[in-house]
């Protein structure tokens, strides 16, 4: 099996790092408390979560049923309870820490702003009143397409406050991607901005939004436009409203609308192996519970922390560990609008120094990019306030882990390598920073109440150390996705069918070492992980084929030093295969085309033209073969079924 070959090829990492004693001594979660959590979870899984839900959530109406399994695997947690997620993140802090800073913002041009919990509450209230005055109600969908400015978080909370369902679309996605997502959600309102700053340039959000709306999106009634860059943009009378004008006359008080525990808080689109992106639907109470708990357990968050999760709110990490978890925990959240290396490679470290960041949570791709710039840049900044480091999005290679530990953590900060997904809502597997000894490259052990396992094709637990298999979750957990918006069959097929609804199938392969530590090996489906972002090969192939000159395309991943994986596309044209300069020009054209269709992150790094694609006699594209060629690996596949064996040379680029 392919995944087992992958696993065997990986060097087993032997280094172990005990939690630094200074950290361990002051950590909030101590060994006896952890043992008690584990004991309770093992004794009564549902009762364990119910107890935590009563303790950690401010309920408008308490629940009496912790878990409804009648429609499993559509599990429903805390069903008859009512709450407001926004009130849980904002109102509940007003008395105790109303003047405490909730958000510190730094824009790419260097402008800064900070909002106390009280100020954030007021801004959210003003916008909630605005949404209300536009006729929006609980259950209506709102698409948010903003740069990473405080207004993105304000917009999410204003939706939560009235019970509207938000769907944030990453500002780097194209007009077409935005249109598809708006249409799938059936949103009534789009919240966007004139633009945002990235790499010294303006990201033209409003013009992309205009294009998206001009192509369809019949359900959109208004676009609310936040002024960020101040450049001239077109405003369509009747449809477009300026944020600052709309909120100016609104009261800052808006009583949060309580919703049912499983009322959808948001939809977030993510790539799958087939078809269009999936609208992952998350609940209110269960989602909030795991976000808050993991913020406290994994990040040891306390009132004096300045927590910087570098993810954009367009990704799930920016939902759970920017907009919700740390605010529910009452922390100070740092956000930064722009590119990590603008205007130079010291920007991240300058931000840490300037704002006194105490916890930094970022992705391996960023760590590798910054590592390449050398030790001198971070060493010239005061990073002494940092006490904990986190990693997420893809496996972190031991070299990057050690650099992060040595140069950024100065060998005194624990590293939490956190495994989770858009679908899981919150971290499921991670070290606990004061308690778990870490091994570079391993996300270590499941959190209390999370029952993960590694199983073989027959669904049997793989007990032999270091043997690979499918990563599964065996019991429901509160922040699990509820469904795929508008397509519950796809939810069942994608996550549950493989093992007859018994386990949640994450789509990752993994192995477990003799200490029970988990090592994630990568995806088992046709999903690439490019710079920590999931991209479906299917989506990129469809985008390529939509170009008039392309007849057929196959996309695979190729290892990349910084991005983890890069997009490698094989393309068959209508008509002759181009050579030399024509080939380079067409490659450029197709790359920009994919950028327009999907967004810059999906652009192929390499395009190779071929007369046809390698197929089996039954017509299936031989993807493993294409992957091996892209990776310059020896071909071990049986080629006897190949229709046209001469094609291999072309695929290798030798015939160009
Ligand atoms: C991968 C991001 C190894 C994995 C939160 C997963 C990881 C996918 C880790 C989800 C990690 C995430 N170690 N791999 N610590 N964290 N992944 O939905 O393949 O954008 O299935 O959620 O990223 O990506 P998503």
Boltz pocket constraint, residues with backbone or C-beta under 6 A from the ligand:
constraints:
  - pocket:
      binder: B
      contacts: [[A, 270], [A, 315], [A, 316], [A, 317], [A, 391], [A, 392], [A, 393], [A, 394], [A, 395], [A, 396], [A, 417], [A, 418], [A, 419], [A, 420], [A, 421], [A, 422], [A, 423], [A, 443], [A, 506], [A, 507], [A, 508], [A, 520], [A, 522], [A, 523], [A, 529], [A, 532], [A, 533], [A, 534]]
      max_distance: 6.0
